[in-house]
Amino acid sequence: MRKRLRIALGVVVASALVAPATLLGVHLTHRRDEDGYLAYLERYGDPGSDRPLPVLPPAADLVAEGEVACDWMRDQPYALWRTDSRYHFQAVYQRYEQHVAGRSPRWGSALPEMSSVASGAWAYLCPAEWELRQPRRRPFAPPPD
């Protein structure tokens, strides 16, 4: 009887530790990269052009605006196994746009555009948060057509 109880307790404890260990693993493998973020904004800050931006606003302003996007992302639900369209990038970005509607960035109307700031922030400043909120295909589901 005691052996079964120990085994059951071990399974319960191991199961309880899987989620925190997974979250920790995602955060450890998806590190923040401010230099990568600034390089991304320099290269892709103007979606209407293929050329890099000649001048960027102050790095502190860009990082602060990126942090706003990351803070908003942290408040969004995890996608986990959900695959419906509201968890895909375009829908997430549209919700973010609605959240910051009517608010200009610290550098005014100059480039980079807010779409580049948000996507760059999610990819470089808080990649773990974005990774946890991307839809995943169910592991045992048949592959999509």
Sequence and secondary structure as in RCSB ss.txt:
>XXXX:A:sequence
MRKRLRIALGVVVASALVAPATLLGVHLTHRRDEDGYLAYLERYGDPGSDRPLPVLPPAADLVAEGEVACDWMRD
QPYALWRTDSRYHFQAVYQRYEQHVAGRSPRWGSALPEMSSVASGAWAYLCPAEWELRQPRRRPFAPPPD
>XXXX:A:secstr
 HHHHHHHHHHHHHHHHHHHHHHHHHHHHS   HHHHHHHHHHHS TT SS  S    HHHHHHHHHHHHHHHHT
S   TT  SGGGSHHHHHHHHHHHTTT   TTTTSSS HHHHHHHIIIIISHHHHHHTS    TTS    
